């Protein structure tokens, strides 16, 4: 109890801080005798169909993006990709500033992720492990706000940004989404069980300040939850549409907003719209393919927390 | 046999009795905690709380984008205007109907898929990741893609229907087909995600319950009906609440489904409340009216959520199941967009 606190100790002596996809996978092996029954061919058939439906629109986007419009209008639409993809993508660049959109999205999602993870970990730690007057009230307030629709605030928010001179600039998108109530709640739930109170007390006994304890005990233990929160926040910020549409102009858009200029252009051509959409979507799909396991684990872990 | 539960036991349970008083004396005063929650609440107050309250103030005024500082007091005129306006009721009806078409089949499908994913499977991770691909696809991209799939003349959906000698509806111009198409986008994006939420809930159910049921001779269906469903009830309620909130503020899909024109189709056939609010404020330059719509939407959401909770509670009292749920999912992120 009174041993010197080291970062390593926090991780090893914490009550099983889960890896990002630990829960389901390891639990499965042990439960074999119990419930999960071996799947029959019928189960596989349905799952394959569902998978095809999930992936088909994305696949067909590639097909559409790689044909000319005339080919797409044939009485039997093509089902395999063709060679016009790069030509269509370069035509899409003329309609919408896609590269600028991608860079902007990267900046916005990166800043939002950093801010959210940092601020929500700080607040989550306070709610989970520090006792202070009004903490229940503040936490309740925080959770209650998850019900408020985005539409509720956009008019004054837009005016506020205009007053600061941020309208049309990336700050206007980054600032309001820099924290999420969900993030605070998620970190609080994780830290409440991942860091033993004894460890924190031991830190105090040894004369460490709260910030020292946060840095050397809480942060290492919080890392798995922080990475889950980071992935989910990044995805959400990257895909956000409503507020960026209002706050940004079509000359300086995020990639989601730039899709709109593709589709609203004069006499939109199907293949070119699809090529542009594909170009703007592929980065996140690649990241998703790489981190898919972790994201799946994070979503499932978030679902049973609390 | 609770191996499937992913929640760790709180450490407090195993600790000595003398711990509590000790902690009180050891921990420093509470003031420092405020520094940790301050960044969150400062950002929150500036960019969420203040705008929400100001929206209420704006809704009582006549305000234009160009002259935001010159607000003229009109009392409840904006609300009166809204509630006597056919556009509002059209949008309200569409929001409800699209909400039902997009949510009910989606959650039923997700439940079925989760049940299948809960079997012992080869390629388990592959199926899960593949089903989450639509969730990673943005709303904007998905809508633009589906707009082409559902194109009345060139779309592959109508081509397939033509092959099957089925009628080929105008997915853009007619009311119900267009609402079904928009619901299809939402269903496509969110079914896999909700299936994972349900799957997590299913894996948290104590497998001893299944063993007991099996010993009592319960069939697979009976196990699903009497073990899985009751165990999932808090999760199901959570997804219903989140979907309700999401459906009530539907905006991006109907906007992009009409190429970015915020009228919800040529005859407003898929105009929603969220879109109407945008149209009032940013197309018609009537911010006061838009603010009144925003607060009305909030009231509708609160009402819908309370109704859900009330129905669930009454049902639970009848069945004698667990109390209200405290489940949070990352879906809440989407809600706070």
Interface residues (C-beta under 8 A of the other chain):
Chain A: X15 X16 X17 X18 X23 X24 X27 X28 X30 X31 X32 X34 X35 X36 X37 X38 X39 X43 X44 X46 X47 X50 X51 X53 X54 X55 X57 X58 X60 X61 X64 X72 X73 X76 X77 X115 X118 X119 X120 X122 X123 X125 X126 X127 X130 X131 X132 X133 X135 X138 X142 X145 X146 X147 X148 X149 X150 X151 X152 X153 X154 X155 X156 X157 X159 X160 X162 X175 X176 X178 X179 X180 X181 X182 X183 X184 X185 X186 X189 X192 X193 X194 X196 X197 X198 X201 X204 X205 X209 X210 X214 X232 X233 X235 X236 X238 X239 X240 X241 X242 X243 X246 X256 X257 X259 X260 X262 X263 X264 X268 X270 X273 X274 X277 X280 X281 X284 X285 X288 X289 X292 X293 X295 X296 X298 X299 X300 X301 X302 X303 X304 X305 X306
Chain B: X1 X3 X4 X5 X6 X7 X8 X9 X10 X11 X12 X15 X19 X22 X23 X26 X27 X28 X30 X31 X32 X33 X34 X36 X37 X39 X40 X41 X43 X44 X47 X48 X50 X51 X52 X54 X55 X58 X63 X68 X113 X116 X117 X118 X119 X120 X121 X125 X127 X128 X129 X130 X131 X132 X133 X134 X136 X137 X138 X139 X140 X141 X142 X144 X145 X146 X147 X148 X149 X151 X154 X156 X159 X188 X192 X193 X196 X197 X199 X200 X201 X203 X204 X205 X207 X208 X210 X211 X220 X235 X245 X248 X249 X251 X252 X256 X259 X260 X261 X274 X277 X278 X281 X282 X287 X290 X291 X293 X294 X295 X297 X298 X301 X302 X305 X326 X327 X328 X329 X330 X332 X333 X334 X335 X336 X337
